Amino acid sequence: LTGSQILVMAPDIQKYSSHIEAVFGGKRGSPFEIPFSIADRSSQKTSPVLSGLSAILYSPSGRASSKDISAIIESTLIREVFSFSDDDLQTIVYWIQEIGVTWGWDKEHRKQHKSFPTDRNTWAELEYRLSAGLCFAADERLDETLEFSPFTDIESGLSETAGRFLELEEASGSFG
């Protein structure tokens, strides 16, 4: 029996590729080497760069839901470019949930999707509230005519994370 006579099939081979690489890849060049190849990998699953770029390019045409954008932020490409750690990602997801982003870049984007045009619960609100939260202290008296209140639940030491996150949002062109 030779290696070319063996075929292993799985519904989503990508789930198992790291295990296959670990078991068979470590033996390369040794007398115990078993030749192998993994077929049917999608380019997006094998390339974090393509996966990240695809997600970024796809999102502006969609509804820009908090789930979709969170997935983009968690992509390897974005994590590396913006130096987001696991803790940073948890913090960003917390901010998204606390500010209440549901979908839409801004009121114009919502209007394009035949929805009520409001910035409430959009990425524009998140940008405004997070930026203002970096500037104002939690106990500072604010002008009551402001459309949104600053999000002041930013722990000390996380202003850099907030800045990188806002830089990502601005780079994506999502805010108007």
LINPE-V721496 format. One record per residue. SS is DSSP state (2 for helix, 1 for strand, 0 for the rest). OMEGA is omega in degrees with one decimal (999 if undefined). Layout:
ss: (SS | SS)
omega: (OMEGA | OMEGA)
//
This chain:
ss: (0 | 0 | 2 | 2 | 2 | 0 | 0 | 0 | 0 | 0 | 0 | 0 | 0 | 2 | 2 | 2 | 2 | 2 | 2 | 2 | 2 | 2 | 2 | 2 | 2 | 0 | 0 | 0 | 0 | 0 | 0 | 0 | 0 | 0 | 0 | 0 | 0 | 0 | 0 | 0 | 0 | 0 | 2 | 2 | 2 | 2 | 0 | 2 | 2 | 2 | 2 | 2 | 2 | 2 | 2 | 2 | 2 | 2 | 2 | 0 | 0 | 0 | 0 | 0 | 0 | 2 | 2 | 2 | 2 | 2 | 2 | 2 | 2 | 0 | 0 | 2 | 2 | 2 | 2 | 2 | 2 | 0 | 0 | 0 | 0 | 2 | 2 | 2 | 2 | 2 | 2 | 2 | 2 | 2 | 2 | 2 | 2 | 2 | 2 | 0 | 0 | 0 | 0 | 0 | 0 | 0 | 2 | 2 | 2 | 2 | 2 | 2 | 0 | 0 | 0 | 0 | 0 | 0 | 0 | 0 | 0 | 0 | 2 | 2 | 2 | 2 | 2 | 2 | 2 | 2 | 2 | 2 | 2 | 2 | 2 | 0 | 0 | 0 | 0 | 0 | 0 | 0 | 0 | 0 | 0 | 0 | 0 | 0 | 0 | 0 | 0 | 0 | 0 | 0 | 0 | 0 | 0 | 0 | 2 | 2 | 2 | 2 | 2 | 2 | 2 | 2 | 2 | 2 | 2 | 2 | 2 | 0 | 0 | 0 | 0 | 0)
omega: (178.9 | -179.8 | -179.4 | 179.5 | -177.4 | 177.9 | 176.3 | -178.3 | 177.0 | -178.3 | 178.4 | -173.7 | -179.5 | 179.1 | -174.3 | -173.4 | -179.9 | 178.3 | 178.9 | 178.7 | -178.0 | -177.2 | -173.4 | -176.6 | -178.6 | -176.3 | -176.9 | 179.2 | 179.3 | 178.1 | -178.8 | -177.9 | 173.6 | -179.1 | 179.7 | 170.9 | 179.1 | -178.2 | 174.3 | 172.1 | 175.6 | -177.8 | 180.0 | -179.0 | -178.1 | -178.2 | 178.2 | 179.5 | 179.0 | 179.0 | 179.2 | 179.5 | 178.8 | -180.0 | 180.0 | -178.6 | -177.8 | -169.2 | -177.6 | -179.9 | 179.9 | -177.8 | -179.4 | 179.5 | 179.2 | 178.3 | -179.5 | -177.3 | 175.8 | 178.0 | 177.8 | -178.7 | -178.8 | 179.6 | -177.6 | -179.0 | -178.3 | 179.5 | -178.3 | -177.5 | -176.2 | 176.4 | 177.8 | 175.4 | 176.1 | 178.5 | 177.4 | -179.4 | 177.2 | 179.6 | -179.2 | 177.5 | 176.9 | 179.1 | -179.9 | -179.4 | -177.4 | 178.9 | 173.3 | 178.2 | 176.0 | 177.1 | 176.1 | 177.2 | -179.1 | -176.8 | 178.3 | 178.3 | 178.0 | 178.8 | 177.6 | 179.4 | 175.3 | 178.3 | 179.3 | -176.9 | 177.0 | 175.2 | -179.5 | 178.8 | 176.6 | 176.9 | 176.6 | 177.1 | 179.3 | -179.7 | -178.0 | -174.6 | 179.7 | 177.8 | 179.5 | 179.0 | 176.9 | -175.7 | -174.8 | 174.4 | -176.4 | -176.3 | -178.1 | 179.0 | -174.7 | 175.0 | -176.5 | 178.8 | 179.2 | -179.9 | 179.5 | 176.1 | 178.8 | 176.0 | -172.9 | -179.9 | 178.9 | -177.5 | 178.5 | -178.4 | -179.8 | 179.5 | 177.4 | 176.9 | 178.6 | 179.1 | 178.5 | 178.3 | 177.8 | 176.1 | 176.6 | -179.3 | 178.7 | 179.6 | -179.1 | 179.2 | -173.3 | -174.3 | 174.3 | 999)
//
